[in-house]
C-alpha cells in the first residue's frame, strides 16, 4: 500500500489540469483505495475549526470554510494567516428574509454571484449557507437568516443562492438540515414532528434547493428529530437526502456538535466539524473492533476528497484578489430597495415630495441595523444610516431633531461602550428609545413638512427573541403616538420605517401613521435604499414572506415554543436538566402542517394584521387573459400584467392552489408558484407564465408513506396575497401516488391541535 505522502504527491498531478465532477469522483475513488485506515481518517474531520484537512506540501491544500448568510464573514482568528488570503472588508448584503420579500429568484442569483466573487477573493472554498429552516414562529432568533414560513418560497430562494455562489467556483452548505427552528437549547432540542409536517413543510424547502441548486455540501443540524440527533440519523442523511433526493455531495456537521462519532459516519455525515483528534481514534477503533464497516469510512472520505479535487484552489486557478466592492454595494442597495414592503400608504403619503424638510425620530434612524448577529454577521466597511440616506437623496433634515438625537446617541453609546466591547459576532446593545416632550414634538411639526419614525429590532444566533420583543416598548409607543398627534394636528404626514429582522405586532398601532415601510435589515447600503423607496426613485414591490399576526398568541405554535429562555448552559451540557423540559429539551410541533398562512387563511383569517404575500406599491396593475393548461407533467398558468397607474413599477403574481378535501385535511390554499414582472412603464404590459408540477398537488399520507394526489376539481388562484385572490381558474387533476420510505417517525404519540 502506498503511503499518504505518495498518494498526495500523485493527487498533486491532478491539480495542474481541470477536473470535472465525474473525473473528481473517479480520482477520489482511486486515491482512497491507496490509503490505509490511519491515513484516511485525517480527511474525515476538520482541521482547526474552519478548514478541511490538507497536506499542502503534497498538493492537497487546506480548504477554508466561512460563515455567513448575508455576505462573507471575515475571521481574524485563523490559526495560520498564510493558509488563505484575507479580505480587508466585505459587503454586507440585506438579510435573507428581505431577499425573499423580493419574490425574485433572478435577483437572488445576482446577489449570490456577488457573494461568491468575494468568497473567491478571500480564499473561501465553502460558504456556510444558505439557511433554509422554516420561520415556524415569529420569535426564532435567526429568522432574519432564513427566508419564509413557506417552503416553496424558501426553496426557490435557496436554490437561486446556491446556483449563484457556486457559479463562482465556491461551494455552499445548505443548512441547518433539518427542523432547527429555534435557538433555545438548539444543541439538545428534540423536534417532535409528524411525518406529514416534515415532508410537506420542514424538508420541502431543502428538497427544492438540493434538486434545483445541487449544493456541494449540506450541513446537518445540532438538534434531534423524533429522537435521534440529525448528525446520527441515517434515515435523514442517507435514506431521504441521498436515496430519495439523489444528493451526491458532501454532508458536513454543524460546528461544536460532537455526537457519537461512529453513528455519524454510519449515518452519512461525511465531515465532522470542527474536528477533534479523538474522533479519528474512535473511527479507527470502531473499524478494528467490527462496530463500523470500513466501507462507511471509505464512502465519507471519498466524498471529502472528491470535493477537494473539484475546488479552484486545488486546480490552482488564478482569481482576482480585489473584488468589485463598489458594484457589490450597488447590488446590495438594489436588493434592499426591491425587498422592502409597503404596508400602509393612506392618502398617498409616499413617495415624499422632493427636497422636503423632514423631522426624523427614533434611534435606529441614526444607528441603522444592517443585519442580524451570530454566524450571519458580516464585518462590513460601513453602514449608511437612514438620516444619511435621506440627505444623500436631497431631503432636508430638521436640524433641531437631528441635533437632539446626535447628543442623545453620543451619550447613550458612551454608556454602553464598555458592555459592547465585550460582545462578539455583531452583538450589540443599542441605545434605547427615548421620550420627547410634547412641546418639542409640536415645534417640530410646525417647522417640518413631514415626520419619519424609525423603529428597530435585532436578534441572532444563540437566543430566541423574548416575548416583549414582539411588542412596541412604552417609549416607542409614546413616541409614535405623540408624533402622530402633533403632526396630524398640523396637517402633516407621518411615516413609520421598520428596521427589523423578524415579525412584530402592528395591529394595535398601524392606523396611527399615514404610511408604514417595512425596511427589514438592508445591509451596508440600507439608508440609501430606504431613501430610494421613500423618495419614489424605486417603486416598492416587496411582498411579505411571513404572516404578521394580530397578536403573538395567535401563532398556532405559540404554546409550543421556548419563550423568554436566556440560559446557555443547557445548550452544551448533555445532562442539563433543561433537556427534560417541554419546549427546551423537546418541542412538540402540535400545529402539524398548519404553519403561517396555511393556518391563518384556513382557520383564523381574523387574527391577521398583514397576510403572507401582502405588499403595496406606488402604481396599479391589471391582470387579464388568465388561463391554465396542462403540459405533460406540469401545469402552466398564463396571464398578462398591465401597469394601469401613473408610475413605473414591478408586479408580483402569486399562484395558490385550492385542493379538494379528501381523506387528509388540507389548507384552504397553498403557494405553488410565483412570478415577478420586469419594471413596467405606465400602460406597458408583460405576459407571465407560472408553472407547477402535477406532483406538487400531493399531500403526504402517513398511513401508506406516500405522496398522494386526489382526483377532482382544483382551483388555481391568482392572488396579491394569501388572503387577496384576484382570479380563480378551475382545472382537473388525476389521482396519483408516489411511495417513499417510512422513516423519521415520532417515537411517542404526537398530539395534534384541533381547529
N, C-alpha and C positions, 0 to 999 in steps of 0.2 A: 504494500500500500504506500502511495506517495505521501510525503509529509505535507503539512499545511502550507509551509513555505513554497514547496514545489507547485502545489495546486494553485496558490495565489499568483505565483510567477506565470503559470500557464494562462490563468484568467486575465492577467495583465495584458497579454497579447490582444485580447478582445477589445480592450479599451481604445485601440487605435482605429477602430472602424465602427460604423453604425451598427447597432444591434437592434433588430426588430423584436417585437414582443414574443413571437414564436421562437425566434432564434435564442432570445434570452432564456426562455424556458429550457430549450434543448441544452444550452451551455450550462445552466444551473444544474440540470439533472445529471449531466456528465460530470460536473465538478463534485457534486455531493457523493457520487459513487466512489470517489477517490479519497474521501475524508474518513478518518476514524471517528468514533463516537466522541472522544475527548476534543477533537478538533471541530466537530460540527456545533457543539453546544455554545461556542463563542458567538455564533450568529443568531442564537435563539433568544438572546436577551439584549437589552440596551446597554450602551456604554455612556457613563457619566451624564445621566439624566436626559439629555436631548440629542443623543447620537445613536445611530446604528453602529455596531462594532465594525471596525475596519483594520486593515493591515496596509497602510499607505505605502510602505517601502516595497510591497509586493504587488502594487497595482489595485488594491481594493481600498477605496477611501472610506473615512468616516462620513456618514451622511447626517446632515443637520436637519432636525425636525423643530418646528416652531409654532407657537400659538399665533394667530388669533382669528376670530371670525369677522373682524372689522378692518382687516389690514394685516400688516406684519408686526408682530410683537418682537421688539429688539431687546435681547437679553445682554446684560453687561456682566454676567457671572459665569461665562463659559470657561471650562477648565483649561482650554488652550486656545488663545486667540489666533493661533496660526491655522487652526482647523478650517475656519471659514472666514470669508470677508464679512465685515460688519458694516451695514448701512449707518450713516450718521443720523439719519432721520427717515421716517416713513410716513405714508399718507394715512390719516385716519378717515376711513370711509363711513358713511351712515350705517347705523346698526341694522342687522338683517331684517328685523321686523319692519323697518322703514322701507327696505328694498322690496319686501313682499307687498307693501302697500302700493307700490307702483303697478302691480299686476302686469309686469313686463319682463318676461324671461330674457328677451334680447338685451335689455338694459342690464340685467343681472350678468349676462355673459360679458359685456364690456367692462363692468365693474370688476369681474373676476379676472379678466385679461390684465388689467392694471395691477391687481394684487399679485398675479403670477409673475409679472415683469419685476416687481420689487423683490419677490422671493428669489428669483434667479440672480438678481444683482447682489443680494445678500447671502448667496451661497446656501439657500434653504432648499432642501430636496422634498420635504413634505410639509405642507401647511395643515395644521390640525383643525380642520373644519371642512365643510360647513356643519353646523349643528342642526339636526332635523328632529329634535324632540318636539312633541306637541304641546302647545300652550294650553294645558288642561285647566289651569286655574290662573287667575289674574296675578296671584301673589308669588309665583315662582320667580326666584331672584334672577334667573337667566333667560327670561322670556325675550329680552331685547336681543339675545344671541340667536334665537330661533325665529321662525317665520310666521307661524299661524296656528290657529286652532283647527285648521282644515288640512288633512293630509295631502290632498291634490295640490293645493297652492304651495305647501311646504315642499313637496317632492319636485314640482316643476322648477321652483326657485333653486332648490338644492342641486338638481341635475344641471341647470344652466351654470351655476357656480363651479361645479366640478369640471364641466367641459371647458369653461373659460380659463381657469387656473391651469389645468392640465395641457391646454393648448400651448402653454409656455414651457412645457417640459418639467413641470413641478407637480408632484403628486398631491392629492388631497386625502383627507381622512374623515370620512363621513361619520358623525358621532351624534349622540352617545348611544350606541346600539345595545339595548333599547329600553324604553319606558323609564328613562331618567328624567322625570317630570317634576322633581322637587329637589332643592338643595339641602334641606334639613335631613341629617342622617343619611346622606346620599351614599356613603360607603357601605352602609349596612341595610338600608331600607329594602324591604321585600314588597315589590309592586304586585299585589294580588288582583289579577285582572282576568276577565273571561277570555276564552279563545276568540270569541267573535270580536270583542273590542280590540284585542291585539291585532287581529288580521285586518279589520276594517279601518282602524284609527291609528294605532301606535306603530305598526310595522309598515303601513301602506306608503307613507312618505319615503321611508328608506328604500322600499322596493322600487319605487319610481326612480329615485336617484341612482340606485345600483344598476338598473336595467337601461336607463336612458343616458346616464352620465358615465358609467363604467369607472368608478373611482379606483385609484391604485391601492388605497388602503381603506379599511373600515375599522373604527375604534370601538371595542367592546366597553360597555359602561361599568361603573362601580357596583351598581345595585343588583339586587336579585329580582327574578321574575318567577312568581309562583314557586318559591323555594330555593332553587339553585342560583348561585351567582351567574350573571351573564357570561363572565370570563371562563366559567367552568361548564357552560351549557352547550353540549354537543348538539342538542336539538335546535338551539338558536343559531350557533355559529357554523354548523355543518349542514344539518338537515334542511333548515329554512334558507339560510343565506346562500349556500353553495348548491345543494341538491335541487332545491325548488327554484331559486332565482338565477342559478347559473353563474354566480360570482366566482371569479378566477384570481382575484387579487390577494393582498396581504391583510390579515387581521392583527391589529395592534391592541394591546390592553391599554386602558386608561392609566394615568400615572399614579404611582404610590398605591396601587390597587392590588398588592400581592395577595394572591389566593393560593389554593393548593396547586403547586407547580405542575404536578403530574396530571391533574384534572384539566388544567388549562391546555396543555399540549394535546391531550387526547381530544379535547373539545374542538380544537382547531384554532386556538389562539396562538398565532404563529410567532409573534414577537412580544416578549414581556418587558414592559417599560415601567420604571426607568432602568430596571435590570440590577440584579444583585448576584454576587459570586455564589451565594448559597443556592440559588436557583439552578445554576449549572450543575452543581454537585448532586442536587436532588434528581435531576434528569438522568444523570449517569447511573446513580444508584438504583433508580426505578427500572431502567432498562436491564441492568445486570441482574436484578432480582426477579425479573419477569413481570413486574407490575405495569410496565409500559412497553409497548412494541416499538422497536427501533424504527419501524416504518412510519410511525407517527412523528418521530423526531425528524426523519428524512423529509417528510412532507412539509413540515414547518420551515425547516432550514432551506429547502429548495425554493420556497416562496420568497424568503428573505433575500437569497442570492439572486433570484430572478429579478427582484425589484432593484437591487444594486446594479445589476448588469444593464438595466434599462436607462439609468439616470444619465443626464448630461455630464455630471461630474465624472462618472466612470468613463464615459466616452471622450472626456477631455475636450468637450465643446466649449469654445470661447463664448463668453457672454459679456454684455455691457455692464460695467460696474457703476454706471451713472444713469439710473432710470429717469425718465422724463417726469419729474415730480410736479412740474407745472401743469402738464397735460393731465396727470392723475388727479390733481386738485380740481381741475375743471370737470372731470368725470364725477368726482365726489360731489361737487356742487350740483351737477345735473341730477344725479340720483336723489340727492336730498330734496331738491325742488319738486321732482316728479313723485316722490314718496310722501309728500305732505298731504294731509287730508283736511279739506274744508268741511267742518262740522256744522257751522251755522253762518248765515250771511243775510241777516234781516235788513231790509231797506238798502240793499246793495252797498253795505258799509265798506266792503272791499271790492275792488282794489282801492287803496288810498290815493288821494289826489297828489299829483306830482309836487314835490317840494314843500309839502305842508309841514306845519310845526307840530311835533309830537311830544307829549309827555309820556315817558316810558317808565313804568313802575315794575317792581319785582326784582329780587336779587339775581335771578337767573337771566335777566336781560343783560346784565353786566358780568356775569360769570356763567357762560353757556355750558351746558353738559353735552359734550361732543359724543360720548359713548359710555357704555357701562364699564364695570370693573371686573377684575379677575383675569382669567385667561383670555377674555375677549378684548382686554385693554390694549391700546396702541400708543407707543411712545411718539407722539406727534410733535411736529415742529412748532405749531401754533394752533390757536383756535380763534376764529372770527366770532366775536360775541354779537348779540342782536343789536346793541347800540351802535357798534362799529359798522355792521352791515347796513343799517338804516342810513348812516351818514354816507357810506360809500354809494348808496343808491340815490343820493341827492335830497334826502329828507333833512329837515332841521329839527334838532332835539332841543327841547326846552331846557335851558341851561340850569335853571333853578332845581328842576327834578334831577337832572344828571349830576349836578354838583352834590346834592344831598346824598344820593346813593354812592357816589365816589367816596365821600367821607365815611359813610356807614360801612361800606365794603372794606375800606382800608383798616378801620378799627376792628371789624369782625375777623378779618383774615389774620391780623396780628395776634388776636386772642387764640386763634386756632392753629397758629403756625407750629407750635411745639407738638401738638397732637398729630397734625398732618404729616410732620416729618417722620413719624414712626410708622406710617401706613405704607402699603405697597400695592402693586398691580392696579394702580389707578384709583385705589380707595381714597376718599377724601371727605372730610366734614365740610359741608357747605355752610356759609353764613346763613342763619335762619332768617326767615322773612320778618320784616319789621312793620310796625304800625305807624301811620302818619296822622297828624291832626286833621280834623275836618277843615280847618281854616287853610292849611297848606294845600290840600287837595282842591278846595274850592278856588283858590287863587290860580292853581294850575289849569283848572277848567276855564278860567277867564282868559288866560293868555296862551292857550294851546288850541290847535284845531281838532285834535283827537287824542285819545289815550290808548296806550298798549299796556296790558298787564301780562307779564310773563310768570308762569308757574312751572316749577321743575320737580322732577323726581329722578333718583338714580338708584341702581341696585347692581348686583353682580354675583359672582361665584361665592360659594360657601354658605350664604344665608338667604332664606326667602324673605320677601317683603313682609313687615308686620302689618296687621290689620289696619292700623292707623294710617299707613302709607297710602291706602286706597282712598282716603277722605282728605279734603282740604283741612289744613290746620286752622285754628281760630284766627291767627294772624292773617293767613291767606284769605279766609272768608271775609274778615273785616275789611281788608284792603280792597278786595273786589267789590264788595257792597258799597263802600264809601266812594270809590272811583266812579262806579256806575251811577250812583245817586247824584254826585256833583256834576259830572259831565252831561248826563241826560237832562238835568235841570237847566244846563246852559245850552242845550240843543246840540251837543257834541256826541260823536260816536265813541264806543269803547270796543276794543278788540282784545281778546284773550289769546295768547300764544302758549301752547302746552309743550314744554321741553321735557318730555318724559320717555321712558323706555318700556312702559307697561301700562295697562289699563287703570284708570282711576274713576271715581264716582263723578258723574256730571249731571245727573237727573235733577238734583236739588238746586243747582245754580245756573244751568245752561241758558235759561231765558233772561238772565240779568244782562249780559253783554250783547252787543249787536252782532258780533262775529266771533267765531272760535276757530282757530287754526291749529290743528294737531301737527306740530313740527317735529315730533319724535326726537331723536338724538342724531343730528345731521353731520357728524364728523367735523373735520377741521374747517370746512367752509360753511358751517351751519348758519352763521349770521348773514352771510351774503345770500344763501339760498332762501332763508326766511324773507329777506328783503325782496328777492326776486318775485316771490309769490304775493307778498303784501302790496307791492307796487304794481302788480299786473304784468310785469315783464314775462312771467310764466303763469299760465292759467292752471290752477290746481287740478290734478287728475288722479290723485291718490284715492284709494278705497280701503276701508278698514279690513285688516286681516284677522281681527278678533272682535267679538261682540263686546260692547260696553253695556253691562247690566245696570239696572236701576240701583241696585244695592249689592254689596258683597254677598249677603246671604242668599241672593238669587242664583248664584252659581250652583249647579247641581252637585258639584264636588266640594261645596263649602264645608260640609261636615266631615269630609274625608281628605283633609289637607292640613299640614302641620302649621298652625297659626302661632306666631309670636314665640317660636323656639329660637333661642340665641346661643345655645351651647355648641361647642365644637368637640369636646372630649368624646362624646358618644359617636362621632363620626369615625374615630380612629381605633377605639378600643373594642376588640371582639366580644369582650364580656361586659360591655357597658349596660347598665340597667335599662337605658332607653331602648335597647333592642327589643324589648318585650312590650313597649308602649305603642298603642294604636296611633297611626299617622307619623310615627317616628321609626320604630323598628319595622313596622309593616303598615302599608296603606291599602285599604280596600277600595277598589275602583267600583263602587256600588252604582255609580251613574251609568256604567257599561258604555254603550255606544253613544250615549246622549251627552256629547261634548259640544260646547259652544252653540252655534246656531242650530245644530241638529236638535238640541234640547229646546232652546228658546222658541224657535219658529214652530215647533210641533206642540209643545206643552205649555209655554209661558210667554207668548208674544207681548203681553202687557208688562213684563218685567225687564224690558229692554229700553235703554236710553238711546243708543245708536246701534243698529244691527250690523252684522257681518256684511262686508261688501259696500257699505254706505260711503258716500262722499259727494260733495257738491263741486261746481265749477263756476267759471265766470261767463259761460255761454250755455246754449241749449242745443240738444240733439234730437233728431227724429229717426226712428228705426222703421224701415219699410222692407217690403219684399221678402219677408222671412219665410223660410221653408226648411223642412227636414227630409233627408233622403238617406237610405242605407246603401252603402257601397262596400261589398264584401263583408268583412267582419267589423266594419266601422260604420258609424253614423256621422253625417255631416249636416250641420245647421248653417245655412247661409242667410245673410241679411245685408241691407245697405244702411249705412250710418251717414246722416247728413247734418252738418252744422247749420242750425237754424237761427243762431244768435248773431251778435254783432262783434264778437271777439274770436280769435283763433283759439283752438283748444283740442284736447285729445279726449276720446270717449272710451270707457271700459264697458264691455258687454260680458255679463256673467251668465253662463248657461247652467241651470239646475235641471235635474230630472226628478219628477214625482213618479214613484213606482206604485203599482197596485199592491194593496195589502194582501199578503199571503200568510203562510204559516208563521213567518217571523215578523215581529213588529218593525216598522220602518219609519224613518223620519219623513216629515211631510215633503221635504225636498233635500237633495244633496248636490253640491257643486260637482259638475262633470267636465267642464271646460270653461275657458275664458279667453278673451282676446282684447287687444288694445289697438285703437286706430293710430295712424300717424297724426301729426298735428294738421288739423283741417282748418282752412280759412272759412270765413262766413260764406255759406252757400255751397261749399265743397262737400263731396260725398266720397265714400270709400266702401267697397264691398268687403265683407269679412266672412271667413269660414271658421267655424268652431267644430272640432272633431272629438269624438269619444268612441271607445271600443264597445262592442256589444257586451264583452266580458265585464266592463266597468259597471254594468247594471246589477251585478250579483251582490247578494248578501251571504254572509258566512253562516252555514248551518252546522253547529257543533255536534249535532246528533249523528251526522254522517261524515263529518270532517270534509266539507265540500263547499265551494262557492256555487251558489245556486241562483240562476236567473229564472224568475217566474214568468210564465207566458201571460200575455194580456196586453191591455192598453196602457201605455205610458204617456207622460206628458213632458215634452221639452219646454222648459220655462226660461224665457229670456228676461233677465232682471237687472235692475240697478242696485239691488241689494238682496239679501236673503228674504227680506220682507216687502220688497217692491218689485213685483213681477209685471212686466210690461206686455209680453205676449206669451201665449201658450200654444204649442204645436203638438197635437196628438200623433203618436206612432205606435206600432205594434211590434212587440218583441217575442221571439220564440223561446221556449224553455231550454235551458242548458244546465249542465252540471260539470264542475271540474274538481276532482278529488285532490286533496293534499294530505300530507302526513298528519296524523293525530298526535300533535306534540304541544308542549307548553301548557299543559293542563293545570288548573288550580289544584293544589294538594288538599284543600279543605273546601267544603261547600261555600260558595260565594253568594252572599245575599245581594240582590239587585233592587234598587229603589223602584217603588211603584209610582207611576204617574197617572 
